[in-house]
Amino acid sequence: MKDMMETLYYGTYLEGKPFKADFKKKSIKLGKQYLIKEGVIQDGYCINLTETDPYEIIEENYKLFKNSRPDGNFKKSYFKAKKDEELTDVEFITGNNRSVAQAMLEGYIVCAVVANRMYWKNSNHWYWVSEKDDDLIILKGWVTYE
């Protein structure tokens, strides 16, 4: 079985395959192949997630995404990243490739939802805002099945 997150990393970074996450349909597509389709993990793949709070990992992945370098394969994202001119020289030189960072952030969220690792923190709210970065917002509909 191939690890989902590893497949996303190598597929976007080494092979340059386009990535697409659909939070509403709980799907991940890499190139022309679905890895997860409508909440169902496709044959040959598995999800191995740590026991760490998924929101902590999302915050870490978001920081990498927000400070990533734009590249030619980057597609529209659910999340806000810095523009070229907003990046510091250090961020521009050392930052991750944006399409890879997007796949790791959005891919992790779909994987955590499908693996039943995500939980909604406050049932009274329809969105969650990170305490570490108020640009990081997650909608309830992205992580719950409704």
C-alpha positions as CSV (number, residue, x, y, z in Angstrom):
1,M,0.0,0.0,0.0
2,K,1.2,3.5,-0.9
3,D,1.1,6.2,1.8
4,M,-1.2,9.0,0.8
5,M,0.8,12.0,2.0
6,E,4.1,10.5,0.6
7,T,2.4,10.0,-2.8
8,L,1.1,13.6,-2.8
9,Y,4.6,15.0,-1.9
10,Y,6.5,13.0,-4.6
11,G,3.7,13.3,-7.2
12,T,3.7,17.1,-7.0
13,Y,7.4,17.7,-6.2
14,L,9.3,15.2,-8.3
15,E,6.8,14.4,-11.0
16,G,5.1,17.8,-11.3
17,K,1.6,16.3,-11.4
18,P,-1.3,18.7,-10.9
19,F,-3.1,18.4,-7.6
20,K,-6.7,19.1,-6.8
21,A,-8.5,18.8,-3.4
22,D,-12.3,19.1,-3.1
23,F,-13.2,19.6,0.5
24,K,-17.0,19.4,-0.1
25,K,-16.7,16.0,-2.0
26,K,-13.9,14.8,0.3
27,S,-11.8,14.0,-2.8
28,I,-8.1,14.2,-3.9
29,K,-6.9,14.0,-7.4
30,L,-3.3,13.8,-8.5
31,G,-2.8,14.1,-12.2
32,K,-5.7,12.2,-13.8
33,Q,-6.0,9.7,-10.9
34,Y,-8.2,9.9,-7.9
35,L,-6.5,9.0,-4.6
36,I,-9.6,9.6,-2.6
37,K,-13.0,9.9,-4.4
38,E,-16.0,11.1,-2.5
39,G,-14.6,10.0,0.9
40,V,-13.5,6.6,-0.4
41,I,-9.8,5.7,-0.4
42,Q,-8.9,4.3,-3.8
43,D,-7.2,0.9,-4.1
44,G,-3.5,0.7,-3.4
45,Y,-3.4,3.7,-1.0
46,C,-3.6,4.1,2.8
47,I,-3.7,7.0,5.2
48,N,-1.1,7.0,8.0
49,L,-1.5,10.0,10.3
50,T,0.2,10.7,13.6
51,E,-1.6,11.0,16.9
52,T,-0.9,14.7,16.9
53,D,-3.9,17.1,17.0
54,P,-4.8,17.6,13.4
55,Y,-5.3,21.3,13.9
56,E,-1.7,21.7,15.0
57,I,-0.5,19.9,11.8
58,I,-2.8,22.1,9.7
59,E,-1.3,25.2,11.3
60,E,2.2,24.0,10.6
61,N,1.3,23.1,7.0
62,Y,-0.4,26.4,6.6
63,K,2.7,28.3,7.7
64,L,4.7,26.5,5.1
65,F,2.1,27.2,2.4
66,K,1.6,30.9,3.3
67,N,5.4,31.5,3.0
68,S,5.9,29.3,0.0
69,R,7.4,30.3,-3.4
70,P,4.9,30.7,-6.2
71,D,5.5,28.3,-9.1
72,G,4.0,27.5,-12.5
73,N,1.9,24.5,-11.3
74,F,0.1,26.3,-8.6
75,K,-3.7,26.2,-8.8
76,K,-6.3,28.2,-6.9
77,S,-6.3,27.3,-3.3
78,Y,-8.8,27.4,-0.4
79,F,-6.2,29.3,1.5
80,K,-4.3,32.6,1.3
81,A,-0.6,32.7,0.5
82,K,1.8,35.6,0.3
83,K,2.3,37.2,-3.1
84,D,5.9,37.3,-4.5
85,E,6.4,40.9,-3.4
86,E,5.3,40.1,0.2
87,L,7.9,37.3,0.7
88,T,11.1,38.2,2.4
89,D,14.4,37.2,0.6
90,V,14.8,34.4,3.1
91,E,11.3,33.1,2.5
92,F,11.7,33.3,-1.2
93,I,15.0,31.4,-1.1
94,T,14.2,28.8,1.5
95,G,10.4,28.5,1.1
96,N,8.7,25.4,-0.3
97,N,7.4,25.1,-3.8
98,R,3.8,26.5,-3.6
99,S,2.1,23.6,-5.4
100,V,3.8,21.1,-3.1
101,A,2.9,23.1,0.0
102,Q,-0.7,23.3,-1.2
103,A,-0.9,19.6,-1.8
104,M,0.5,18.9,1.7
105,L,-2.0,21.3,3.4
106,E,-5.1,20.6,1.5
107,G,-4.3,16.9,1.1
108,Y,-3.7,16.5,4.9
109,I,-7.1,18.1,5.6
110,V,-9.0,15.7,3.3
111,C,-7.0,12.7,4.6
112,A,-7.7,13.6,8.3
113,V,-11.4,14.0,7.5
114,V,-11.6,10.7,5.6
115,A,-9.6,8.9,8.4
116,N,-12.0,10.3,11.0
117,R,-9.2,12.2,12.7
118,M,-10.8,15.7,12.3
119,Y,-13.4,16.9,14.8
120,W,-15.2,20.2,15.0
121,K,-14.0,22.3,17.9
122,N,-17.1,24.3,18.5
123,S,-20.6,23.2,17.3
124,N,-21.9,26.8,17.7
125,H,-19.6,28.1,15.0
126,W,-19.6,27.4,11.2
127,Y,-15.9,28.3,10.9
128,W,-12.7,28.0,12.9
129,V,-9.9,30.6,13.0
130,S,-6.4,29.7,14.0
131,E,-5.1,31.4,17.1
132,K,-1.6,31.4,15.5
133,D,-2.5,33.0,12.2
134,D,-5.9,34.6,11.7
135,D,-5.6,34.2,7.9
136,L,-6.1,30.4,8.5
137,I,-9.8,29.8,8.5
138,I,-11.5,26.4,8.1
139,L,-15.2,26.1,7.3
140,K,-17.3,23.5,9.2
141,G,-18.6,22.1,5.9
142,W,-15.0,21.2,4.9
143,V,-14.4,18.8,7.8
144,T,-17.8,17.4,8.5
145,Y,-20.2,15.2,6.5
146,E,-23.4,17.0,6.1
